[in-house]
Amino acid sequence: MPGFLLHVNAVMQCTHMAPATTTPTQPRVLVNGQPVATVANLITVAGCAFTLPNGKPQPCVMVKWLQPATRVLVNGQPALLQPTPTGAGAGLCQSIEQIPQGPPLISMVQTRVIGT
């Protein structure tokens, strides 16, 4: 599925609107002057305030990418793609217990390089 390549400074949030940050792992392949994000990147979420109806805190702490590129590799790792124009990413926000919380929301990404 084609989509824009994500870079490490793409603006991403968890389903509950807390910011997600991508830690750069490779400095060689750039889009718009920023490192391309791959499956090797750690995407962390900070400040999510989601709580279950029973009162147990269950904040998002990370994003796991489910559909990386199949034909674009960066240093041997599949690149991350934003496959839909609606802003939803192909990943899944997860709590510390790895409970799925929903897809991340991507509001800004480079729009020049497309991968599959």
Helices and strands as residue ranges (DSSP letters): E 3-5, E 11-13, E 19-22, E 30-31, E 34-35, E 43-45, E 60-65, E 73-74, E 77-78, E 81-82, E 91-95, E 100-102, E 105-108, E 114-115
